[in-house]
Amino acid sequence: MQPAERSPARGPRVDPYGFERPEDFDYAAYEEFLSAYLVVLTRRALKWSRLLQENGGLNRTSTVKRYVRKGIPLEHRAHVWLAVSGAQAWMERNPGYYQRLLQGEEGKSELEEAIRTDLNRTFPDNVKFRKTAQPCLQKALFNVLLAYGLHNRSVGYCQGMNFIAGYLILITKNEEESFWLLDALIGRILPDYYSPAMLGLKMDQEVLAELVRMKLPAVAALLDGHGVLWTLVVSRWFICLFVDILPVETVLRIWDCLFNEGSKIIFRVALTLIKQHQAFILEATSVPDICDKFKQITSGSFVMECHTFMQKVFSEPGSLSMTTITRLRENCRAALLAQR
């Protein structure tokens, strides 16, 4: 199926990023959202063009922070991600490093096997990752994951990294840039999320649980009362950074902030999803029911309308200081280490 093919209902069956839309896709609701969002995008694109002309180096100023929160236009997204994350600086300090990693022979076979196992499972609904695609992005995905595994041997390859690298390739259309952005995420923004013990990942899931106890105690009481571990309902939110969970455009808006402001945005998004649907979640009467409701809250118009959603992300959870998160992380990390 080609991106231009249209559904009998209306609109293209494949979105601009190559993802096939599901059979039950609400074209009418999407077109209503898109007509309003395109006005916003046009306005933001003009402002970004002016900002980049004035400030090519993109320092992390309050103006850049405000602009990023309101969304980076697709044509500038790769450039801005590279600049604000520090990936551009690392790439410039290490010319040719990515290519050298791929040309080396040492320690490849086991890593290659682990990556190949997941290649066909990465975005089966995306026409750009199919073997019949020209070019097929599976090769680029394999290279980026292999290079990263050789670069960071303490992590190697871990499931979940394929989805993240896949999105980076779709946006940058460049293997080397995707590699350095992956390094920014795994090495600096989300340390220990993908290491063998996944201590950072487990810690942040526990931090979210504590934040829910503080801000949404009824939801925390429901999960505690049924003995539901938070990892059961939110682990994929953290591992995949909302890829394959929230709509593509919404994920990209979240990642705009993730690259610029760091991992705090993950807690803001999670708290917003839970707070917005608190009454719905509290209707659950069993463990399967709780799990089902947490799946349902990641679809629908609230998450599709990414601009309004991101406004809510910065207002609904209320105050969320880095001091609070750091303190909770220290406590949760100590508790996890004590359990070993």
Secondary structure as the mmCIF struct_conf table of DSSP 4:
data_model
#
loop_
_struct_conf.conf_type_id
_struct_conf.id
_struct_conf.beg_label_comp_id
_struct_conf.beg_label_asym_id
_struct_conf.beg_label_seq_id
_struct_conf.end_label_comp_id
_struct_conf.end_label_asym_id
_struct_conf.end_label_seq_id
TURN_TY1_P TURN_TY1_P1 PRO A 3 ALA A 4
STRN STRN1 ARG A 6 ARG A 6
BEND BEND1 PRO A 8 GLY A 11
STRN STRN2 PRO A 12 PRO A 12
BEND BEND2 ARG A 13 ARG A 13
STRN STRN3 VAL A 14 VAL A 14
TURN_TY1_P TURN_TY1_P2 PRO A 16 TYR A 17
BEND BEND3 GLY A 18 GLY A 18
STRN STRN4 PHE A 19 GLU A 20
HELX_LH_PP_P HELX_LH_PP_P1 ARG A 21 PRO A 22
TURN_TY1_P TURN_TY1_P3 GLU A 23 ASP A 24
HELX_RH_AL_P HELX_RH_AL_P1 TYR A 27 GLU A 54
TURN_TY1_P TURN_TY1_P4 GLY A 56 GLY A 57
HELX_RH_AL_P HELX_RH_AL_P2 SER A 62 ARG A 69
TURN_TY1_P TURN_TY1_P5 LYS A 70 LYS A 70
HELX_RH_AL_P HELX_RH_AL_P3 LEU A 74 SER A 85
BEND BEND4 GLY A 86 GLY A 86
HELX_RH_AL_P HELX_RH_AL_P4 ALA A 87 ARG A 93
BEND BEND5 ASN A 94 ASN A 94
TURN_TY1_P TURN_TY1_P6 PRO A 95 GLY A 96
HELX_RH_AL_P HELX_RH_AL_P5 TYR A 97 GLN A 103
TURN_TY1_P TURN_TY1_P7 GLU A 106 GLY A 107
HELX_RH_AL_P HELX_RH_AL_P6 SER A 109 LEU A 119
TURN_TY1_P TURN_TY1_P8 ASN A 120 ARG A 121
BEND BEND6 THR A 122 THR A 122
TURN_TY1_P TURN_TY1_P9 PRO A 124 ASP A 125
STRN STRN5 ASN A 126 ASN A 126
HELX_RH_3T_P HELX_RH_3T_P1 VAL A 127 PHE A 129
BEND BEND7 ARG A 130 ARG A 130
TURN_TY1_P TURN_TY1_P10 LYS A 131 THR A 132
BEND BEND8 ALA A 133 PRO A 135
HELX_RH_AL_P HELX_RH_AL_P7 LEU A 137 HIS A 151
TURN_TY1_P TURN_TY1_P11 ARG A 153 VAL A 155
TURN_TY1_P TURN_TY1_P12 GLN A 159 GLY A 160
HELX_RH_AL_P HELX_RH_AL_P8 MET A 161 THR A 172
HELX_RH_AL_P HELX_RH_AL_P9 GLU A 175 ASP A 183
HELX_RH_PI_P HELX_RH_PI_P1 ALA A 184 ILE A 189
BEND BEND9 LEU A 190 LEU A 190
TURN_TY1_P TURN_TY1_P13 PRO A 191 ASP A 192
BEND BEND10 TYR A 193 SER A 195
TURN_TY1_P TURN_TY1_P14 PRO A 196 ALA A 197
HELX_RH_AL_P HELX_RH_AL_P10 LEU A 199 LYS A 215
HELX_RH_AL_P HELX_RH_AL_P11 PRO A 217 GLY A 225
TURN_TY1_P TURN_TY1_P15 HIS A 226 GLY A 227
HELX_RH_AL_P HELX_RH_AL_P12 TRP A 230 ILE A 239
TURN_TY1_P TURN_TY1_P16 CYS A 240 ILE A 245
BEND BEND11 LEU A 246 LEU A 246
HELX_RH_AL_P HELX_RH_AL_P13 VAL A 248 GLU A 261
TURN_TY1_P TURN_TY1_P17 SER A 263 SER A 263
HELX_RH_AL_P HELX_RH_AL_P14 LYS A 264 GLN A 276
TURN_TY1_P TURN_TY1_P18 HIS A 277 HIS A 277
HELX_RH_AL_P HELX_RH_AL_P15 GLN A 278 ILE A 281
TURN_TY1_P TURN_TY1_P19 LEU A 282 GLU A 283
BEND BEND12 SER A 286 SER A 286
HELX_RH_AL_P HELX_RH_AL_P16 VAL A 287 GLN A 296
TURN_TY1_P TURN_TY1_P20 ILE A 297 THR A 298
BEND BEND13 SER A 299 GLY A 300
HELX_RH_AL_P HELX_RH_AL_P17 SER A 301 MET A 304
BEND BEND14 GLU A 305 GLU A 305
HELX_RH_AL_P HELX_RH_AL_P18 CYS A 306 VAL A 313
TURN_TY1_P TURN_TY1_P21 PHE A 314 PRO A 317
HELX_RH_AL_P HELX_RH_AL_P19 MET A 322 GLN A 339
#
